[in-house]
């Protein structure tokens, strides 16, 4: 009877050790997966911000092409802030600045920025509009 009780205690101890080791391994696995998920979220935010900046630049360029005559008649240093609310990008701005006006056109700069959380992406592009 004493041998049976000892054998049962050993089996219970072994099962307890196996359960503790499995819980530890499960915790390590969750830690690794959480780190990977964090990296994926960060990368997706970066890609989203880059795509938003590209869309803002394209919108600014389209507006500038459509308003070429107006831009070529402006004074140097004139700025136009485009309403980009319809694009659905939070914290976005698109500013077109007339840098230099010549007889055959104007040099402009399109400056765009957008934010998400603590991250802010800014980009500018200088181009020549033939008038």
Buried (B, 14 or more C-beta within 10 A) or exposed (E): EEEEEEEEEEEEEEEEEEEEEEEEEEEEEEEEEEEEEEEEEEEEBEEBBEEBBEBBBEBBBEBBEEBBEEBBEBEEEBEBEBEBEEBEBEBBBBBBBBBEBEEEBBBBBBBBBBBBEEEEBEBEEEBEBEB
